């Protein structure tokens, strides 16, 4: 049986990796693995590290702030805002702890600001509705 073709897609780049022997990821239900020939599968990856193995046994680590994963007909597609990929576990762990964690904190701050703006806009609209005009 041939290997998996892994398609990594982010907002700014796409990458195709042929002949992947296996993939290990984590979703809300826990850790799972995918090997060639597996039944169709779709899930949402959690923030953190996944990994895939090449036929020669080398592991590559994939860090992303969550992703949509789809597997069908030995085609594994991972769609995410951003990802980092590296064969060195320590290096990718440090990047995940630093770079991606910082980006997630900034994104959370932006979301909170948008929520506050939305609430202020709704208050203003309610006041306008009450205003005799």
N, CA, C and O atoms as CSV, one atom per row, in Angstrom:
chain,resi,resn,atom,element,x,y,z
A,1,UNK,N,N,0.842,-1.174,0.000
A,1,UNK,CA,C,0.000,0.000,0.000
A,1,UNK,C,C,0.891,1.241,0.000
A,1,UNK,O,O,1.859,1.298,0.758
A,2,UNK,N,N,0.583,2.234,-0.834
A,2,UNK,CA,C,1.388,3.450,-0.901
A,2,UNK,C,C,1.103,4.332,0.301
A,2,UNK,O,O,0.150,4.101,1.046
A,3,UNK,N,N,1.942,5.346,0.481
A,3,UNK,CA,C,1.813,6.227,1.634
A,3,UNK,C,C,0.741,7.283,1.454
A,3,UNK,O,O,0.032,7.329,0.449
A,4,UNK,N,N,0.653,8.111,2.447
A,4,UNK,CA,C,-0.304,9.213,2.497
A,4,UNK,C,C,0.317,10.439,1.838
A,4,UNK,O,O,1.517,10.678,1.968
A,5,UNK,N,N,-0.493,11.204,1.140
A,5,UNK,CA,C,-0.061,12.508,0.653
A,5,UNK,C,C,-0.618,13.545,1.611
A,5,UNK,O,O,-1.832,13.675,1.773
A,6,UNK,N,N,0.289,14.284,2.247
A,6,UNK,CA,C,-0.081,15.294,3.233
A,6,UNK,C,C,-0.085,16.665,2.570
A,6,UNK,O,O,0.909,17.078,1.973
A,7,UNK,N,N,-1.207,17.364,2.678
A,7,UNK,CA,C,-1.345,18.719,2.144
A,7,UNK,C,C,-1.459,19.668,3.334
A,7,UNK,O,O,-2.440,19.620,4.076
A,8,UNK,N,N,-0.461,20.526,3.517
A,8,UNK,CA,C,-0.476,21.519,4.580
A,8,UNK,C,C,-0.843,22.865,3.963
A,8,UNK,O,O,-0.159,23.338,3.055
A,9,UNK,N,N,-1.916,23.482,4.448
A,9,UNK,CA,C,-2.388,24.750,3.896
A,9,UNK,C,C,-2.552,25.773,5.004
A,9,UNK,O,O,-3.194,25.513,6.022
A,10,UNK,N,N,-1.958,26.949,4.789
A,10,UNK,CA,C,-2.146,28.057,5.725
A,10,UNK,C,C,-2.601,29.273,4.932
A,10,UNK,O,O,-2.823,29.190,3.724
A,11,UNK,N,N,-2.735,30.383,5.607
A,11,UNK,CA,C,-3.181,31.607,4.944
A,11,UNK,C,C,-2.151,32.115,3.937
A,11,UNK,O,O,-2.509,32.830,3.001
A,12,UNK,N,N,-0.887,31.760,4.113
A,12,UNK,CA,C,0.162,32.319,3.253
A,12,UNK,C,C,0.981,31.291,2.464
A,12,UNK,O,O,1.782,31.666,1.608
A,13,UNK,N,N,0.785,30.007,2.744
A,13,UNK,CA,C,1.567,29.015,1.987
A,13,UNK,C,C,0.873,27.663,1.979
A,13,UNK,O,O,0.016,27.369,2.812
A,14,UNK,N,N,1.270,26.859,1.014
A,14,UNK,CA,C,0.787,25.481,0.898
A,14,UNK,C,C,1.980,24.582,0.628
A,14,UNK,O,O,2.950,24.982,-0.015
A,15,UNK,N,N,1.889,23.377,1.126
A,15,UNK,CA,C,2.987,22.432,0.987
A,15,UNK,C,C,2.403,21.039,0.771
A,15,UNK,O,O,1.396,20.682,1.382
A,16,UNK,N,N,3.028,20.263,-0.087
A,16,UNK,CA,C,2.603,18.882,-0.332
A,16,UNK,C,C,3.761,17.971,0.043
A,16,UNK,O,O,4.888,18.156,-0.415
A,17,UNK,N,N,3.467,16.985,0.882
A,17,UNK,CA,C,4.471,16.023,1.307
A,17,UNK,C,C,3.973,14.642,0.907
A,17,UNK,O,O,2.950,14.173,1.407
A,18,UNK,N,N,4.692,14.003,0.014
A,18,UNK,CA,C,4.297,12.686,-0.494
A,18,UNK,C,C,4.858,11.567,0.366
A,18,UNK,O,O,5.862,11.730,1.060
A,19,UNK,N,N,4.190,10.437,0.303
A,19,UNK,CA,C,4.660,9.188,0.896
A,19,UNK,C,C,4.851,9.260,2.417
A,19,UNK,O,O,5.847,8.766,2.944
A,20,UNK,N,N,3.904,9.869,3.110
A,20,UNK,CA,C,3.921,9.906,4.573
A,20,UNK,C,C,3.459,8.539,5.083
A,20,UNK,O,O,2.441,8.015,4.631
A,21,UNK,N,N,4.208,7.968,6.021
A,21,UNK,CA,C,3.894,6.632,6.531
A,21,UNK,C,C,2.793,6.661,7.583
A,21,UNK,O,O,1.962,5.754,7.636
A,22,UNK,N,N,2.780,7.714,8.436
A,22,UNK,CA,C,1.742,7.830,9.465
A,22,UNK,C,C,1.681,9.263,9.970
A,22,UNK,O,O,2.615,10.046,9.797
A,23,UNK,N,N,0.553,9.586,10.602
A,23,UNK,CA,C,0.323,10.911,11.163
A,23,UNK,C,C,-0.294,10.730,12.541
A,23,UNK,O,O,-1.169,9.884,12.728
A,24,UNK,N,N,0.160,11.524,13.508
A,24,UNK,CA,C,-0.394,11.487,14.861
A,24,UNK,C,C,-0.793,12.909,15.239
A,24,UNK,O,O,0.005,13.840,15.132
A,25,UNK,N,N,-2.044,13.064,15.685
A,25,UNK,CA,C,-2.541,14.374,16.077
A,25,UNK,C,C,-3.386,14.277,17.332
A,25,UNK,O,O,-3.604,13.194,17.876
A,26,UNK,N,N,-3.858,15.437,17.783
A,26,UNK,CA,C,-4.698,15.496,18.974
A,26,UNK,C,C,-5.901,16.373,18.696
A,26,UNK,O,O,-5.773,17.490,18.195
A,27,UNK,N,N,-7.091,15.843,19.033
A,27,UNK,CA,C,-8.321,16.625,18.934
A,27,UNK,C,C,-9.012,16.608,20.294
A,27,UNK,O,O,-8.421,16.183,21.286
A,28,UNK,N,N,-10.241,17.059,20.342
A,28,UNK,CA,C,-10.964,17.142,21.618
A,28,UNK,C,C,-11.125,15.788,22.302
A,28,UNK,O,O,-11.267,15.730,23.524
A,29,UNK,N,N,-11.106,14.699,21.534
A,29,UNK,CA,C,-11.286,13.374,22.126
A,29,UNK,C,C,-9.973,12.736,22.575
A,29,UNK,O,O,-9.982,11.703,23.246
A,30,UNK,N,N,-8.841,13.347,22.208
A,30,UNK,CA,C,-7.539,12.807,22.590
A,30,UNK,C,C,-6.641,12.605,21.391
A,30,UNK,O,O,-6.855,13.187,20.328
A,31,UNK,N,N,-5.637,11.776,21.576
A,31,UNK,CA,C,-4.649,11.514,20.538
A,31,UNK,C,C,-5.172,10.448,19.567
A,31,UNK,O,O,-5.872,9.519,19.969
A,32,UNK,N,N,-4.824,10.597,18.294
A,32,UNK,CA,C,-5.250,9.625,17.281
A,32,UNK,C,C,-4.139,9.461,16.250
A,32,UNK,O,O,-3.256,10.312,16.138
A,33,UNK,N,N,-4.186,8.375,15.508
A,33,UNK,CA,C,-3.210,8.126,14.451
A,33,UNK,C,C,-3.901,7.804,13.133
A,33,UNK,O,O,-5.016,7.282,13.097
A,34,UNK,N,N,-3.213,8.128,12.068
A,34,UNK,CA,C,-3.712,7.838,10.714
A,34,UNK,C,C,-2.612,7.122,9.953
A,34,UNK,O,O,-1.464,7.567,9.928
A,35,UNK,N,N,-2.972,6.009,9.334
A,35,UNK,CA,C,-2.064,5.268,8.464
A,35,UNK,C,C,-2.738,5.087,7.113
A,35,UNK,O,O,-3.957,5.219,7.007
A,36,UNK,N,N,-1.955,4.786,6.076
A,36,UNK,CA,C,-2.555,4.577,4.753
A,36,UNK,C,C,-3.682,3.554,4.802
A,36,UNK,O,O,-3.586,2.543,5.497
A,37,UNK,N,N,-4.743,3.823,4.064
A,37,UNK,CA,C,-5.863,2.903,3.984
A,37,UNK,C,C,-6.936,3.132,5.034
A,37,UNK,O,O,-7.959,2.449,5.023
A,38,UNK,N,N,-6.728,4.072,5.934
A,38,UNK,CA,C,-7.717,4.347,6.983
A,38,UNK,C,C,-9.011,4.845,6.348
A,38,UNK,O,O,-9.003,5.421,5.260
A,39,UNK,N,N,-10.108,4.617,7.035
A,39,UNK,CA,C,-11.411,5.108,6.571
A,39,UNK,C,C,-11.423,6.631,6.599
A,39,UNK,O,O,-10.616,7.263,7.281
A,40,UNK,N,N,-12.341,7.198,5.855
A,40,UNK,CA,C,-12.514,8.655,5.809
A,40,UNK,C,C,-12.613,9.195,7.235
A,40,UNK,O,O,-13.232,8.587,8.108
A,41,UNK,N,N,-11.989,10.350,7.446
A,41,UNK,CA,C,-11.915,10.902,8.796
A,41,UNK,C,C,-11.803,12.414,8.713
A,41,UNK,O,O,-11.098,12.948,7.858
A,42,UNK,N,N,-12.503,13.099,9.609
A,42,UNK,CA,C,-12.418,14.555,9.678
A,42,UNK,C,C,-12.492,14.967,11.141
A,42,UNK,O,O,-13.273,14.408,11.913
A,43,UNK,N,N,-11.665,15.960,11.523
A,43,UNK,CA,C,-11.670,16.441,12.898
A,43,UNK,C,C,-11.063,17.834,12.963
A,43,UNK,O,O,-10.573,18.366,11.967
A,44,UNK,N,N,-11.107,18.403,14.142
A,44,UNK,CA,C,-10.481,19.695,14.419
A,44,UNK,C,C,-9.280,19.435,15.326
A,44,UNK,O,O,-9.433,18.942,16.444
A,45,UNK,N,N,-8.086,19.769,14.839
A,45,UNK,CA,C,-6.886,19.603,15.653
A,45,UNK,C,C,-6.840,20.672,16.730
A,45,UNK,O,O,-7.209,21.823,16.498
A,46,UNK,N,N,-6.381,20.277,17.913
A,46,UNK,CA,C,-6.184,21.223,19.008
A,46,UNK,C,C,-4.926,22.057,18.759
A,46,UNK,O,O,-4.081,21.703,17.937
A,47,UNK,N,N,-4.821,23.160,19.480
A,47,UNK,CA,C,-3.598,23.961,19.509
A,47,UNK,C,C,-2.472,23.069,20.002
A,47,UNK,O,O,-2.614,22.420,21.038
A,48,UNK,N,N,-1.370,23.021,19.292
A,48,UNK,CA,C,-0.247,22.227,19.767
A,48,UNK,C,C,0.495,21.520,18.660
A,48,UNK,O,O,0.505,21.960,17.510
A,49,UNK,N,N,1.118,20.411,19.030
A,49,UNK,CA,C,1.968,19.658,18.116
A,49,UNK,C,C,1.281,18.408,17.588
A,49,UNK,O,O,0.617,17.677,18.324
A,50,UNK,N,N,1.459,18.186,16.300
A,50,UNK,CA,C,1.149,16.907,15.661
A,50,UNK,C,C,2.475,16.420,15.098
A,50,UNK,O,O,3.483,17.122,15.170
A,51,UNK,N,N,2.472,15.229,14.544
A,51,UNK,CA,C,3.713,14.745,13.928
A,51,UNK,C,C,3.377,13.772,12.817
A,51,UNK,O,O,2.318,13.144,12.811
A,52,UNK,N,N,4.303,13.660,11.874
A,52,UNK,CA,C,4.161,12.663,10.818
A,52,UNK,C,C,5.508,11.988,10.587
A,52,UNK,O,O,6.571,12.556,10.835
A,53,UNK,N,N,5.417,10.757,10.102
A,53,UNK,CA,C,6.610,9.926,9.924
A,53,UNK,C,C,6.811,9.628,8.445
A,53,UNK,O,O,5.866,9.323,7.718
A,54,UNK,N,N,8.051,9.723,8.025
A,54,UNK,CA,C,8.410,9.382,6.653
A,54,UNK,C,C,8.705,7.885,6.570
A,54,UNK,O,O,8.875,7.243,7.607
A,55,UNK,N,N,8.772,7.308,5.364
A,55,UNK,CA,C,9.038,5.863,5.239
A,55,UNK,C,C,10.359,5.415,5.871
A,55,UNK,O,O,10.488,4.261,6.279
A,56,UNK,N,N,11.345,6.324,5.953
A,56,UNK,CA,C,12.629,5.942,6.550
A,56,UNK,C,C,12.615,6.048,8.076
A,56,UNK,O,O,13.642,5.842,8.723
A,57,UNK,N,N,11.445,6.372,8.650
A,57,UNK,CA,C,11.292,6.387,10.104
A,57,UNK,C,C,11.535,7.735,10.757
A,57,UNK,O,O,11.415,7.844,11.977
A,58,UNK,N,N,11.872,8.769,9.988
A,58,UNK,CA,C,12.119,10.091,10.562
A,58,UNK,C,C,10.791,10.784,10.885
A,58,UNK,O,O,9.858,10.774,10.082
A,59,UNK,N,N,10.728,11.388,12.083
A,59,UNK,CA,C,9.535,12.127,12.497
A,59,UNK,C,C,9.711,13.607,12.208
A,59,UNK,O,O,10.794,14.159,12.400
A,60,UNK,N,N,8.654,14.243,11.750
A,60,UNK,CA,C,8.592,15.692,11.572
A,60,UNK,C,C,7.457,16.198,12.450
A,60,UNK,O,O,6.395,15.581,12.528
A,61,UNK,N,N,7.691,17.310,13.097
A,61,UNK,CA,C,6.708,17.876,14.017
A,61,UNK,C,C,6.032,19.081,13.377
A,61,UNK,O,O,6.668,19.898,12.712
A,62,UNK,N,N,4.732,19.167,13.597
A,62,UNK,CA,C,3.896,20.202,13.014
A,62,UNK,C,C,3.222,20.974,14.148
A,62,UNK,O,O,2.422,20.413,14.897
A,63,UNK,N,N,3.546,22.254,14.268
A,63,UNK,CA,C,2.933,23.103,15.295
A,63,UNK,C,C,1.919,24.010,14.621
A,63,UNK,O,O,2.222,24.652,13.615
A,64,UNK,N,N,0.703,24.063,15.180
A,64,UNK,CA,C,-0.305,24.965,14.627
A,64,UNK,C,C,-1.308,25.348,15.705
A,64,UNK,O,O,-1.516,24.610,16.667
A,65,UNK,N,N,-1.932,26.524,15.530
A,65,UNK,CA,C,-2.899,27.000,16.517
A,65,UNK,C,C,-4.296,26.459,16.261
A,65,UNK,O,O,-5.272,27.209,16.263
A,66,UNK,N,N,-4.384,25.166,16.043
A,66,UNK,CA,C,-5.662,24.549,15.686
A,66,UNK,C,C,-5.757,24.427,14.173
A,66,UNK,O,O,-5.156,25.212,13.440
A,67,UNK,N,N,-6.512,23.441,13.709
A,67,UNK,CA,C,-6.624,23.213,12.265
A,67,UNK,C,C,-7.811,22.306,11.975
A,67,UNK,O,O,-8.306,21.597,12.851
A,68,UNK,N,N,-8.248,22.347,10.733
A,68,UNK,CA,C,-9.249,21.399,10.254
A,68,UNK,C,C,-8.485,20.313,9.501
A,68,UNK,O,O,-7.718,20.600,8.583
A,69,UNK,N,N,-8.704,19.074,9.898
A,69,UNK,CA,C,-8.025,17.933,9.287
A,69,UNK,C,C,-9.057,17.092,8.546
A,69,UNK,O,O,-10.125,16.790,9.078
A,70,UNK,N,N,-8.728,16.719,7.315
A,70,UNK,CA,C,-9.602,15.871,6.512
A,70,UNK,C,C,-8.754,14.771,5.881
A,70,UNK,O,O,-7.713,15.044,5.282
A,71,UNK,N,N,-9.208,13.518,6.019
A,71,UNK,CA,C,-8.495,12.388,5.418
A,71,UNK,C,C,-9.472,11.566,4.587
A,71,UNK,O,O,-10.515,11.133,5.079
A,72,UNK,N,N,-9.122,11.358,3.326
A,72,UNK,CA,C,-9.917,10.503,2.431
A,72,UNK,C,C,-9.022,10.035,1.295
A,72,UNK,O,O,-8.244,10.816,0.748
A,73,UNK,N,N,-9.133,8.773,0.947
A,73,UNK,CA,C,-8.375,8.194,-0.181
A,73,UNK,C,C,-6.876,8.478,-0.081
A,73,UNK,O,O,-6.239,8.850,-1.066
A,74,UNK,N,N,-6.325,8.299,1.112
A,74,UNK,CA,C,-4.906,8.515,1.391
A,74,UNK,C,C,-4.431,9.943,1.124
A,74,UNK,O,O,-3.240,10.182,0.928
A,75,UNK,N,N,-5.367,10.883,1.119
A,75,UNK,CA,C,-5.054,12.305,1.009
A,75,UNK,C,C,-5.388,12.943,2.358
A,75,UNK,O,O,-6.550,12.966,2.765
A,76,UNK,N,N,-4.385,13.451,3.039
A,76,UNK,CA,C,-4.563,14.080,4.341
A,76,UNK,C,C,-4.356,15.584,4.169
A,76,UNK,O,O,-3.272,16.034,3.799
A,77,UNK,N,N,-5.405,16.351,4.443
A,77,UNK,CA,C,-5.343,17.804,4.291
A,77,UNK,C,C,-5.475,18.455,5.657
A,77,UNK,O,O,-6.392,18.151,6.420
A,78,UNK,N,N,-4.547,19.353,5.952
A,78,UNK,CA,C,-4.561,20.114,7.195
A,78,UNK,C,C,-4.656,21.591,6.821
A,78,UNK,O,O,-3.738,22.146,6.217
A,79,UNK,N,N,-5.770,22.221,7.181
A,79,UNK,CA,C,-5.989,23.642,6.906
A,79,UNK,C,C,-5.921,24.417,8.210
A,79,UNK,O,O,-6.648,24.118,9.157
A,80,UNK,N,N,-5.046,25.413,8.258
A,80,UNK,CA,C,-4.827,26.186,9.469
A,80,UNK,C,C,-4.448,27.615,9.115
A,80,UNK,O,O,-4.066,27.904,7.981
A,81,UNK,N,N,-4.558,28.506,10.096
A,81,UNK,CA,C,-4.142,29.889,9.879
A,81,UNK,C,C,-2.644,29.966,9.644
A,81,UNK,O,O,-2.178,30.715,8.785
A,82,UNK,N,N,-1.889,29.185,10.417
A,82,UNK,CA,C,-0.434,29.233,10.369
A,82,UNK,C,C,0.113,27.910,10.875
A,82,UNK,O,O,-0.490,27.272,11.738
A,83,UNK,N,N,1.239,27.503,10.347
A,83,UNK,CA,C,1.885,26.296,10.858
A,83,UNK,C,C,3.400,26.424,10.772
A,83,UNK,O,O,3.939,27.186,9.971
A,84,UNK,N,N,4.057,25.665,11.612
A,84,UNK,CA,C,5.510,25.540,11.617
A,84,UNK,C,C,5.820,24.057,11.559
A,84,UNK,O,O,5.151,23.255,12.210
A,85,UNK,N,N,6.827,23.685,10.786
A,85,UNK,CA,C,7.180,22.277,10.625
A,85,UNK,C,C,8.692,22.129,10.795
A,85,UNK,O,O,9.465,22.902,10.230
A,86,UNK,N,N,9.107,21.130,11.578
A,86,UNK,CA,C,10.532,20.951,11.849
A,86,UNK,C,C,10.779,19.522,12.329
A,86,UNK,O,O,9.940,18.968,13.039
A,87,UNK,N,N,11.910,18.909,11.959
A,87,UNK,CA,C,12.222,17.567,12.464
A,87,UNK,C,C,12.778,17.580,13.893
A,87,UNK,O,O,12.849,16.534,14.538
A,88,UNK,N,N,13.172,18.756,14.389
A,88,UNK,CA,C,13.755,18.867,15.725
A,88,UNK,C,C,12.661,19.183,16.747
A,88,UNK,O,O,12.104,20.281,16.746
A,89,UNK,N,N,12.358,18.223,17.613
A,89,UNK,CA,C,11.275,18.380,18.591
A,89,UNK,C,C,11.507,19.568,19.518
A,89,UNK,O,O,10.584,20.342,19.771
A,90,UNK,N,N,12.722,19.720,20.023
A,90,UNK,CA,C,13.014,20.802,20.967
A,90,UNK,C,C,12.830,22.164,20.309
A,90,UNK,O,O,12.251,23.075,20.901
A,91,UNK,N,N,13.325,22.296,19.089
A,91,UNK,CA,C,13.210,23.577,18.383
A,91,UNK,C,C,11.744,23.923,18.114
A,91,UNK,O,O,11.328,25.059,18.342
A,92,UNK,N,N,10.962,22.964,17.634
A,92,UNK,CA,C,9.547,23.233,17.327
A,92,UNK,C,C,8.759,23.492,18.614
A,92,UNK,O,O,7.830,24.299,18.615
A,93,UNK,N,N,9.117,22.819,19.701
A,93,UNK,CA,C,8.455,23.065,20.989
A,93,UNK,C,C,8.711,24.487,21.462
A,93,UNK,O,O,7.805,25.154,21.961
A,94,UNK,N,N,9.940,24.947,21.306
A,94,UNK,CA,C,10.274,26.312,21.695
A,94,UNK,C,C,9.529,27.326,20.827
A,94,UNK,O,O,9.048,28.341,21.331
A,95,UNK,N,N,9.436,27.056,19.539
A,95,UNK,CA,C,8.688,27.945,18.651
A,95,UNK,C,C,7.215,27.978,19.024
A,95,UNK,O,O,6.588,29.038,19.020
A,96,UNK,N,N,6.668,26.815,19.347
A,96,UNK,CA,C,5.261,26.740,19.742
A,96,UNK,C,C,5.031,27.532,21.027
A,96,UNK,O,O,4.064,28.288,21.132
A,97,UNK,N,N,5.916,27.358,21.994
A,97,UNK,CA,C,5.774,28.058,23.269
A,97,UNK,C,C,5.962,29.558,23.107
A,97,UNK,O,O,5.335,30.338,23.824
A,98,UNK,N,N,6.801,29.968,22.191
A,98,UNK,CA,C,7.086,31.392,22.027
A,98,UNK,C,C,6.242,32.056,20.963
A,98,UNK,O,O,5.292,32.778,21.262
A,99,UNK,N,N,6.596,31.806,19.735
A,99,UNK,CA,C,6.007,32.496,18.596
A,99,UNK,C,C,4.505,32.285,18.461
A,99,UNK,O,O,3.756,33.259,18.391
A,100,UNK,N,N,4.050,31.044,18.423
A,100,UNK,CA,C,2.623,30.788,18.246
A,100,UNK,C,C,1.815,31.201,19.468
A,100,UNK,O,O,0.701,31.705,19.328
A,101,UNK,N,N,2.357,30.998,20.654
A,101,UNK,CA,C,1.640,31.396,21.868
A,101,UNK,C,C,1.453,32.914,21.903
A,101,UNK,O,O,0.400,33.404,22.308
A,102,UNK,N,N,2.470,33.646,21.482
A,102,UNK,CA,C,2.376,35.112,21.434
A,102,UNK,C,C,1.304,35.553,20.428
A,102,UNK,O,O,0.516,36.457,20.706
A,103,UNK,N,N,1.286,34.908,19.265
A,103,UNK,CA,C,0.273,35.233,18.254
A,103,UNK,C,C,-1.136,34.931,18.759
A,103,UNK,O,O,-2.062,35.703,18.507
A,104,UNK,N,N,-1.303,33.821,19.464
A,104,UNK,CA,C,-2.612,33.471,20.010
A,104,UNK,C,C,-3.063,34.487,21.051
A,104,UNK,O,O,-4.244,34.829,21.112
A,105,UNK,N,N,-2.130,34.974,21.872
A,105,UNK,CA,C,-2.463,35.985,22.880
A,105,UNK,C,C,-2.895,37.284,22.194
A,105,UNK,O,O,-3.852,37.928,22.624
A,106,UNK,N,N,-2.188,37.665,21.127
A,106,UNK,CA,C,-2.556,38.869,20.378
A,106,UNK,C,C,-3.933,38.713,19.738
A,106,UNK,O,O,-4.737,39.645,19.753
A,107,UNK,N,N,-4.202,37.545,19.181
A,107,UNK,CA,C,-5.493,37.293,18.560
A,107,UNK,C,C,-6.619,37.352,19.596
A,107,UNK,O,O,-7.695,37.885,19.324
A,108,UNK,N,N,-6.364,36.808,20.769
A,108,UNK,CA,C,-7.362,36.856,21.839
A,108,UNK,C,C,-7.653,38.306,22.213
A,108,UNK,O,O,-8.808,38.669,22.435
A,109,UNK,N,N,-6.612,39.137,22.284
A,109,UNK,CA,C,-6.782,40.547,22.605
A,109,UNK,C,C,-7.621,41.256,21.537
A,109,UNK,O,O,-8.489,42.064,21.866
A,110,UNK,N,N,-7.366,40.957,20.273
A,110,UNK,CA,C,-8.137,41.554,19.178
A,110,UNK,C,C,-9.602,41.142,19.282
A,110,UNK,O,O,-10.492,41.975,19.114
A,111,UNK,N,N,-9.859,39.866,19.558
A,111,UNK,CA,C,-11.235,39.380,19.695
A,111,UNK,C,C,-11.955,40.079,20.851
A,111,UNK,O,O,-13.124,40.444,20.729
A,112,UNK,N,N,-11.249,40.263,21.977
A,112,UNK,CA,C,-11.849,40.950,23.115
A,112,UNK,C,C,-12.174,42.402,22.770
A,112,UNK,O,O,-13.234,42.905,23.145
A,113,UNK,N,N,-11.273,43.076,22.060
A,113,UNK,CA,C,-11.522,44.455,21.640
A,113,UNK,C,C,-12.721,44.537,20.700
A,113,UNK,O,O,-13.538,45.450,20.821
A,114,UNK,N,N,-12.834,43.609,19.779
A,114,UNK,CA,C,-13.976,43.597,18.864
A,114,UNK,C,C,-15.283,43.377,19.623
A,114,UNK,O,O,-16.298,43.997,19.307
A,115,UNK,N,N,-15.260,42.507,20.609
A,115,UNK,CA,C,-16.452,42.258,21.420
A,115,UNK,C,C,-16.862,43.529,22.171
A,115,UNK,O,O,-18.046,43.863,22.234
A,116,UNK,N,N,-15.889,44.228,22.733
A,116,UNK,CA,C,-16.192,45.475,23.441
A,116,UNK,C,C,-16.771,46.524,22.486
A,116,UNK,O,O,-17.715,47.231,22.841
A,117,UNK,N,N,-16.213,46.625,21.285
A,117,UNK,CA,C,-16.727,47.573,20.296
A,117,UNK,C,C,-18.156,47.207,19.889
A,117,UNK,O,O,-19.010,48.082,19.745
A,118,UNK,N,N,-18.407,45.922,19.707
A,118,UNK,CA,C,-19.741,45.454,19.342
A,118,UNK,C,C,-20.755,45.787,20.434
A,118,UNK,O,O,-21.859,46.249,20.144
A,119,UNK,N,N,-20.379,45.551,21.683
A,119,UNK,CA,C,-21.272,45.858,22.797
A,119,UNK,C,C,-21.555,47.356,22.893
A,119,UNK,O,O,-22.688,47.756,23.160
A,120,UNK,N,N,-20.536,48.184,22.677
A,120,UNK,CA,C,-20.724,49.637,22.700
A,120,UNK,C,C,-21.647,50.079,21.569
A,120,UNK,O,O,-22.484,50.961,21.756
A,121,UNK,N,N,-21.496,49.471,20.403
A,121,UNK,CA,C,-22.353,49.799,19.257
A,121,UNK,C,C,-23.808,49.427,19.545
A,121,UNK,O,O,-24.710,50.200,19.224
A,122,UNK,N,N,-24.052,48.272,20.137
A,122,UNK,CA,C,-25.415,47.869,20.471
A,122,UNK,C,C,-26.041,48.803,21.515
A,122,UNK,O,O,-27.220,49.143,21.424
A,123,UNK,N,N,-25.241,49.214,22.508
A,123,UNK,CA,C,-25.748,50.169,23.500
A,123,UNK,C,C,-26.145,51.480,22.824
A,123,UNK,O,O,-27.184,52.063,23.136
A,124,UNK,N,N,-25.319,51.927,21.911
A,124,UNK,CA,C,-25.600,53.175,21.204
A,124,UNK,C,C,-26.864,53.057,20.350
A,124,UNK,O,O,-27.682,53.977,20.309
A,125,UNK,N,N,-27.018,51.921,19.672
A,125,UNK,CA,C,-28.220,51.705,18.855
A,125,UNK,C,C,-29.481,51.674,19.726
A,125,UNK,O,O,-30.513,52.226,19.342
A,126,UNK,N,N,-29.401,51.037,20.887
A,126,UNK,CA,C,-30.549,51.014,21.802
A,126,UNK,C,C,-30.915,52.423,22.254
A,126,UNK,O,O,-32.092,52.772,22.345
A,127,UNK,N,N,-29.893,53.225,22.534
A,127,UNK,CA,C,-30.145,54.617,22.942
A,127,UNK,C,C,-30.768,55.423,21.802
A,127,UNK,O,O,-31.633,56.265,22.043
A,128,UNK,N,N,-30.341,55.176,20.572
A,128,UNK,CA,C,-30.911,55.880,19.414
A,128,UNK,C,C,-32.367,55.498,19.194
A,128,UNK,O,O,-33.172,56.338,18.790
A,129,UNK,N,N,-32.711,54.253,19.452
A,129,UNK,CA,C,-34.079,53.795,19.291
A,129,UNK,C,C,-35.023,54.488,20.284
A,129,UNK,O,O,-36.191,54.732,19.983
A,130,UNK,N,N,-34.495,54.794,21.459
A,130,UNK,CA,C,-35.295,55.455,22.489
A,130,UNK,C,C,-35.376,56.971,22.287
A,130,UNK,O,O,-36.240,57.631,22.865
A,131,UNK,N,N,-34.502,57.504,21.492
A,131,UNK,CA,C,-34.433,58.942,21.293
A,131,UNK,C,C,-35.595,59.418,20.456
A,131,UNK,O,O,-35.805,58.909,19.355
A,132,UNK,N,N,-36.360,60.383,20.946
A,132,UNK,CA,C,-37.509,60.877,20.156
A,132,UNK,C,C,-36.992,61.699,18.987
A,132,UNK,O,O,-36.206,62.628,19.174
A,133,UNK,N,N,-37.407,61.378,17.853
A,133,UNK,CA,C,-36.868,62.084,16.709
A,133,UNK,C,C,-37.856,62.308,15.692
A,133,UNK,O,O,-37.553,62.897,14.655
